[in-house]
Amino acid sequence: MKLLNKDYVPNSSGTITFAADGSDDLWILYNMIKQGDHVSSETSRKLYQNNAKTATRVRMNMSIKVMAIDYDKEASTLRVRGKTVSCDVGGGAASGTFHTIEIKPNLPFDLTKKVWDSGAMELLKQCCSGCSNGEQVELAVVLMQESTASVHLIGRSSGSRLCAKVERKKNDVTTFFTSVLNSFVEFVNLDNTRFAIIASNGCVKNQFLEFLVMESKKRRIMSITNNISKIALINVNSKQSLKDVVESSEVKKMVSGSIDAEETEVYRAFSNALDSGKACYGTRSVEMAVELVAVEMLLITDELYKSCDLGKRRKYENLVEDVKKSGGSVRVFSSETVNGKELGKMTGVAAVLRFPVPDLDDLEL
């Protein structure tokens, strides 16, 4: 998610300009935008102009007061319906008329709230972090050239986010590296990141890694000093992009091997717990175990957790949040891996329990 402009005060009013990077950002916005908020964006509307007999579609900037919102994951679109507040085209839409603004990835729009309450602030925090709902970051990538650098976060199912861009001024390498490191520290928590990649052509990446290690020790940035082994260097030419880095054979091998190993270990722990009566699977049984605060670890496929069915998606997101609130951990399995497919055969949701709970299916919620 890109936050292009911020003019707000927590627990008070204000406006933020967003541009979603993908469908998961749209889902966060779907939960953030509420009835009574104002949404302003470029949109289009059919108008009869100059006494024409047929209407033509005209582009315009419009602000509406939100009445309803719909999320279409397959089309990667939010449809925000409301009453017109203002319009920059004469005769485009009278105040109070109905209009639907479509919000798509990379389309900037303003969201104005009377109160940015705690719920909105928590969602805003998700926007600024690499992934939603505490999902582990698969990769943090620092893509460097001699005069520019960018910091990206990539989740397994939530796509990539550009967090920061840094430009080198004049010939001051130390200031440039300091700015990149500050952005890295602001957006990357290596305790919750599988790997970090520093990518560049030439020796820039090596010089920055040396600077990062030295400065993190000096500043006592423990999330870096304790996780230096997670940082890898990748050579790229000046024309290669983030996509080239992520799809390189070195990175693919690194990430896929780690995911498979972790999922295998977690699934083995679940299987062993199931044999000893300290595990369950199926939505009803898991929900009952959550009610009893018995869930130590929740296993769920991304097919359920990121479902296109809005009701189902919200249901399982709430289940995940309930587990976390009770002190449990959550592991989201890729539906494409061997262990993810096995979990899918067992309804896609399961739990390792803190203590045995006999006859879960017979208990009433």
N, C-alpha and C positions, 0 to 999 in steps of 0.2 A: 504494500500500500504506500502510495506517495502522499505525504502531507505537504501540499504546495504552499499553504499559507495558514497561519494560526492566529486568531484574534479572539481569545476566549479566556474566561476565568473559571476554574473548577467551582462547582456549586453556585454558579452565576451564569449569565448569558454570554453569548458570543458566537462566532462563525469560524468554521474550519473549511478549507478548500481541499478536497480529496481527489485522487485519481487511482482507481482500483487497478491492481496488477492482474487479477484473475478471479475465477469464480469463488475462491475461498474468501477473498477480500469482499466480494459482493455479499456473501453470507454474513460476514461481520456487520456490514452496513445495513443489511436487512434487519438485523437485530437492534441496530443502533438508532435507525430513523423511526421516529414515533409520530403518532397522530398529533397535529398541532405544530410540528416543526416546519420550518421553511426550507425548501430545496430550490436552488437556482442553478440553471444550466442552459447550454445551447440546446434547442429543440426545433421541431418543425410543426407547422400547422397549415391546413388547407385554407386558402383565402380567395375570395372573389375580389380581384383588383381591377380598377379602371373600367367598371361596368362590364367586365367580362362575363360570358355566359357559363364558363366552366371555371372551376377552382384550380388553383395551382398551389403546390406545396412550397412554403416560404420558410427559410431558416430564420430563427430569432432567438434572443436570450430572454428567458422567462423565469419568474419566481412564483412558486405555488405554495399554498398552505396545505400540508399533507393531510389527506383523509384516509388513504389506504395504500398498501404497498404489497407487491407480489414479487417473488423470487423465482426465476426460471433458470435452473442450473444448466440444463442442456443448451439453452441459447445464450448462457452467460449474460443475463440481462436482469436488471431490477426495473420494475414498472411502478413508478410513484404517481399516484392519482391524487389530485387535489383541486382547490379553487385558486384561480389566478390572482396574484397579488400585484404583479407588475410585468410589463412587457416592453421591449425596446423598439417594436415595430408598430407604427400607428395603425389602429384598426386590427391589430393582430389578435388580440383577445381582450375583451372588456373585463374589468375587475369583477371577480366573483364567478366567472364562467369556469367550467370544468376543463381540465387538461391533464394528460398523462405524459410525464417526462420519463424517457428510457435512459437508464444509466448503464453503460457498458464499460469494459476494461479500457483504461487509458483516456476516458472522457472526463475532464475536470468538471467538478460541480461544487457548489457551496452548500453546506449544511449549517443552518442557524437554529439554535435552541434557546429557549428562555432560561433553561437550567441545564448545565452539563453536570448531571448528578453522578453518584458513585457507579451506577450501572453503566452509564455512557463512558465514564472514565476508565472502567475496567476493559471495555471493548476497545477504547482508544489505545490502551496499553497493548492489547493484542495486535492492533494495527502496526504499532511501532516495533514490536518484537518480531522475531523471525517467523514464528508459527503460532497458530491459534490453540487455545486451551492447553497450554503447557506442552504441546507436542515437541519432542526432541528435534533440534536442528540437525539435519543430516550433514550439511556443509556450510561453513563460513568461508567466503572467497574474497581475498584481497587481490584485485586485478590491477596491476601496476604498469605504468610506463614511466619514462624519465621525468615527465612534467605533469602527469595526472595519475590519480588512483581512485578506485571505487570499492566500496565494501558491500557485499551481497550476502544474504542469508537464504538458505534453501532447505525446505522441509520435505519430508517424504511424500506427503499428499497435499501440501499447501502451496507448492510452487516456490518461485524465487521472489525476493524482494530486494530492491536497491535501497540500501540504508543511507549511504553517504557518498558524496563525490568530493574529492579534494584536488585542488590545482596548485602546482608548484609556482611560487612567485620568485622571479629573478633567478639567482643561482644558489639559493639557500637550501641545501639538502637537509640539514638538521631540522629546520622549521617545517619543511615538507614532511619528513618522517614523523615528527612530533604530532602534526595534524592528523596524519593517517593513523597513528597509534591511538590518539584520543578518540577518533571515530570507531576504531576497532574495540576499544574498551567500552565505549558507550553502547554499542549494539551487540557485541559478541560476548556471551558467557560460555567459556570453554568447558565449564562443569556440565553444561547442558547441550554440548555440541559434539557430534561424533568425530568430525575432522575439521581442520582449518587448512585452507590452501592459500599459499602466496604464489601468485603467478605473474611472470614477466618475461621479457626477453633479456638477454645479457645477464649482468650480475646485480641488477637492482634488487631482485627478490632476496638474494643472499645478504646484501648490505642491510636491507630492511629487517630481515630476521635477526641478524646480529644486533641491530639497534633495539628491536622489540625485546629480545632476551635481556639485554643489558638494562634497559629502562624499567622493565617490569620487576627486575630484582631491586633496582634502586628505589622504585615507588612502592615496593611490596604488593604488587598486583598478583595475589595468590592464585586467582583463577587462570592466569597465564603461566606463572612459574611452576605450578603443580601439573600443568598439562602440555608442556613443551612437546612431548612425544606425539601429541595429536596434530602437530603442525607439519605440513609437507610442502615442498617446493616443486612447482611445475613450470617447465619452460614453454613459453608461447612466443609467437612472433607478434609484431606490432599491430597486425590486422586482425588477430584472433579475438573472439568475443567470449563472454561468460559461457555461452552455449558450447563453444569449442572446448573450453576448460572442463565443463561438467561432463561432456561426452567423450573426453579423451580416454584412451584405454587404461591409463594409470589410475585415473580417478574412479572409473567404473569398477575396476578390479578391487580397489581399496574399499569402496562403499559397499558393493554387493557382498563381498566376503565378510565384512563386519556385520551387515544386516542378517545374513544367513546364520552366522555363528550365534548372534544374540537371540534370534527367534528360535533357533534349535534349543538353546539352553533354557529359555523361558517355557517352551512347549514341553520339554522333557520334565521340568519342574511341575508343570500342570498335570502331566500324565502320572507322575509318581504320587502326587497329592490325590489324584482321582482314585488310584489303587488303594490308598490308605483312608479314604473317606473324607478327605479334607479339601475337596474341590467339587464344583458343580458346573453345569452348562445348560444353556437354554434361557430365554429371556425371563420366564416366570421364576425359575429357581434362583437366577442371579439377582433379580429384583428383590426377592424375599431375603436373600443373604445380605444385600445392601441395607435393607430395613433393620436387620438384626445387627448391623455394624460388624459383620463377620468376614467381610471381604478384605483380604490382604493384598491381592493383586488381581486386577481385571484384565482379561484378554479380549480384544475386540478387533474384527476385521475393518479395514478402511471402507469396505463396501457398505457396512452398516453405519459407521461413524460419519461418512461423507455421502450418505444416501441422497439420491435425487428427490425422494419423497420427503417433503418438508416436515410432516408430522413425525415420521420415523427418525429423521435426522435430529430433530429437537429432542425426541424421547431419549435417544442414546447419548446425546451431548449432556442431557440432564443426569443420566445414569453415571457418566464419567465424572461429572462435577460432584455428585453425591459420594462417590468412592473417594475422591481426593479430599473432600471435606472431612471424611471419617478417618483420614490418615492412610488410606490405601494408595497403591501405585497403579498405573495404567500402562499397558503395552498395546499399541496399535499395530496390527499385523497387515502387511501388504497381501492383498487377495491373489497376487500373482506368484508368490513364493510357495515352496513346497509346504511349509508349516502353516502358511496362511490358508492354503487350500484345504488342509486337514481341519483347521479350525472352522472353516466355512462349512464343512460337512457336519460339524457338530453345532450347527445353528449360527455360527459366527460370533457368539459371545459366551464367555466362560469365566470362571473365577477360581483362584486359589484362596482357601479359607483360613482364617486364624484358628478356627476350632471346628470340629465336626458338627454338622447340623443335619441330623437324620430326617428323612421324609420331607424335604423342602417343598416338594410339589404339593403336599397335602396341607401345608400351612396356609393360612389366609393373610393377605396383605391388609 
